[in-house]
Amino acid sequence: MQLAEFQILMEELYGEGDRERGIPSTVAWLCEEVGELAQAVRKGTVEQQLHELGDVIAWVASLANQLDLSLEDAAQRYVDNPP
C-alpha cells in the first residue's frame, strides 16, 4: 500500500473521530504508541513489534490528516535532500 492510500484509508476509517478528539490528544496517543513500540522492540515478539509499528504509523497518518499534510510530501524530503 502506498502512503497516500494508507492516509486516505485512515481518514475514511477514523477521520471524523480523530478530528473530534483533536490534535493535542492525537499527539498524546501517538506518544503512547511510540512508547509501546519501544517496549515491544526491547521485550516483545516480532508479532508484537509489527502490531505496535502499525499503530504508530496509523497515528502518524491521523495527525497528518488533521494537520492537512501529506505523508508522501513529508517523506519526499528523504528522497530530495536526506538529512
Secondary structure, 3 states (H helix, E strand, C coil): CCHHHHHHHHHHHHHHHHHHHCHHHHHHHHHHHHHHHHHHHHHCCHHHHHHHHHHHHHHHHHHHHHCCCCHHHHHHHHHHCCC
